[in-house]
Amino acid sequence: MLTVEGVRVRYGPLEALHGVSLTVAAGDVVAVVGRNGAGKSTLVRAVAGYLRPSGGRVLWDGVDVTRAPIGQRAAAGVMLIPDEGGVFRSLTVRENLEVFAGAGRSDLDEALDTFPDLRALLRRRAVLLSGGEQQMLALARALLAPWRLLMVDELSQGLAPYLAARLYAVLAELAAAHPDRAVVLAEPHPRAALRFVGRVHVLRRGELAATASPSDFDAATL
Ligand SMILES: Nc1ncnc2c1ncn2[C@@H]1O[C@H](COP(=O)(O)OP(=O)(O)OP(=O)(O)O)[C@@H](O)[C@H]1O
């Protein structure tokens, strides 16, 4: 489904990714781990189209989308929840969900059934939500879009461990229920995510340093 081939990304004079290659197949739930600054966010942003690689290729269903705009990739099912969550802070919870559900679609039940805590918050502005509630809203919104590849950058950031575990479990269940879908978790602190993923890609200083099964993954390799 996704093939990343030798992708390089530069920020001005700094090259943050030095030719990273990996694949994600339908049904996969994978973690991309690495220390702060290793290049995790850069990689998922390049896949989603927020950043233009300076080298290499991103293939989606075999089609070269390296230079395709974000909207075109999103329409094809490639979705990123960025590390700042990406919710519209001045809109209410309901409005945030409706924007993503698309014109004419009023059925928010699928997302609200998955995150029932949001039902009581529908009229609250996103800016007033706690960090955990904002993460739930960001994920709930993503569920309303027609995603096939969902990448979440630092899902566990600022969350209580029980809540992070619940959100990982929701994503893993969604991937299991829809074998044509895949989930990529970019995580600096991978321990809590490991039991939900089938594979771990370790990024180190902009390079893919290792790929391991969660049981073989050794945090010392970070
Ligand atoms: N907008 C930017 N301008 C310049 N350099 C950047 C920019 N964004 C990231 N970098 C640099 O690129 C490298 C990779 O950063 P990136 O954010 O991808 O790492 P990360 O693994 O996601 O880290 P973290 O876990 O801290 O989010 C780092 O050296 C970082 O300083």
The ligand as an SDF file (V2000), in Angstrom:
LIG
                    3D

 31 33  0  0  0  0  0  0  0  0999 V2000
   10.8840   23.2670   10.5340 N   0  0  0  0  0  0  0  0  0  0  0  0
   12.1370   22.8620   10.7430 C   0  0  0  0  0  0  0  0  0  0  0  0
   13.1870   23.6440   10.4060 N   0  0  0  0  0  0  0  0  0  0  0  0
   14.4590   23.2290   10.5850 C   0  0  0  0  0  0  0  0  0  0  0  0
   14.7990   22.0420   11.1260 N   0  0  0  0  0  0  0  0  0  0  0  0
   13.7960   21.2250   11.4910 C   0  0  0  0  0  0  0  0  0  0  0  0
   12.4230   21.5920   11.3230 C   0  0  0  0  0  0  0  0  0  0  0  0
   11.6550   20.5760   11.7810 N   0  0  0  0  0  0  0  0  0  0  0  0
   12.5130   19.6150   12.2130 C   0  0  0  0  0  0  0  0  0  0  0  0
   13.7920   20.0050   12.0460 N   0  0  0  0  0  0  0  0  0  0  0  0
   14.9960   19.2160   12.3600 C   0  0  0  0  0  0  0  0  0  0  0  0
   14.9250   17.9940   11.6570 O   0  0  0  0  0  0  0  0  0  0  0  0
   15.3620   16.9140   12.4700 C   0  0  0  0  0  0  0  0  0  0  0  0
   14.2560   15.8860   12.5780 C   0  0  0  0  0  0  0  0  0  0  0  0
   13.1700   16.4790   13.2720 O   0  0  0  0  0  0  0  0  0  0  0  0
   11.7820   15.7090   13.5190 P   0  0  0  0  0  0  0  0  0  0  0  0
   10.8260   16.6920   14.1010 O   0  0  0  0  0  0  0  0  0  0  0  0
   11.4030   14.9810   12.2950 O   0  0  0  0  0  0  0  0  0  0  0  0
   12.2190   14.6460   14.6210 O   0  0  0  0  0  0  0  0  0  0  0  0
   11.3110   13.7190   15.5350 P   0  0  0  0  0  0  0  0  0  0  0  0
   11.9710   12.3910   15.5210 O   0  0  0  0  0  0  0  0  0  0  0  0
    9.9000   13.8060   15.1420 O   0  0  0  0  0  0  0  0  0  0  0  0
   11.5200   14.3930   16.9570 O   0  0  0  0  0  0  0  0  0  0  0  0
   10.4910   14.5880   18.1830 P   0  0  0  0  0  0  0  0  0  0  0  0
   10.3440   13.2600   18.8320 O   0  0  0  0  0  0  0  0  0  0  0  0
   11.2380   15.5550   19.0510 O   0  0  0  0  0  0  0  0  0  0  0  0
    9.2320   15.1550   17.6240 O   0  0  0  0  0  0  0  0  0  0  0  0
   15.7790   17.5350   13.7990 C   0  0  0  0  0  0  0  0  0  0  0  0
   17.1690   17.7350   13.7640 O   0  0  0  0  0  0  0  0  0  0  0  0
   15.0370   18.8400   13.8240 C   0  0  0  0  0  0  0  0  0  0  0  0
   15.7480   19.8000   14.5760 O   0  0  0  0  0  0  0  0  0  0  0  0
  1  2  1  0
  2  3  1  0
  2  7  2  0
  3  4  2  0
  4  5  1  0
  5  6  2  0
  6  7  1  0
  6 10  1  0
  7  8  1  0
  8  9  2  0
  9 10  1  0
 10 11  1  0
 11 12  1  0
 11 30  1  0
 12 13  1  0
 13 14  1  0
 13 28  1  0
 14 15  1  0
 15 16  1  0
 16 17  2  0
 16 18  1  0
 16 19  1  0
 19 20  1  0
 20 21  2  0
 20 22  1  0
 20 23  1  0
 23 24  1  0
 24 25  2  0
 24 26  1  0
 24 27  1  0
 28 29  1  0
 28 30  1  0
 30 31  1  0
M  END
$$$$
